[in-house]
Amino acid sequence: MAFVRVTIHLTDEQHRLLKAEAARRGMSMSAVLRELVDREMPARRDDAATAAR
């Protein structure tokens, strides 16, 4: 699987929560964010793949 590097802006609170969740799961913050995107936007993922072609 290829990855694309992106920059996001989080509030201090969002960063703190993300960092804590990643530590709790033993995962990177990036992996937690990828899981959230996959879980929260499943229908859009198929549409985005089609649009990118």
N, C-alpha and C positions, 0 to 999 in steps of 0.2 A: 504494500500500500504506500503510495506516494503522499507526502504531506506538503501543504502550502503554508508558509510562514505568514502570520498576520499580527498586527498590532491592535490591541484593544485598550480602551480606557475604562478603568474600574474606579469606583469610589474606594476610599480607605476601608470602609466596612465590607464592601463586596470582596476586596482583595483578602481581607482578614478571614472572611467566611470561606472563600475558595481555598485558601492555604490550609485552613484547619480541616476542611473536608478532605482535601488531598492527603494530608497527613493521617487522618483517621482511616482512610481506605488503603494507605500505603501505595498511593499512585502519584503521578505528577499532576500539576495543575492543568496542564494541557490535556491529559487523558480524561480528567474529570470533565473539562469543558466539552471535549468530543462526545463523551457519553451523554451529557446534557443536551447537546444539539441533536444527537441521534434520537434520543427519547422524546424531546419536545417538538421536533419538527419532522416526524417520519413521512407524512404525506408530501410535504414540500420537497423532500430529498429526491423523490422520483421526478417531480416537475423540474427541479434544478438540473438534474442529469440530462433530461431531454432538452432543456433550453441551452445547455452548454455545447450541444453537438452542432 
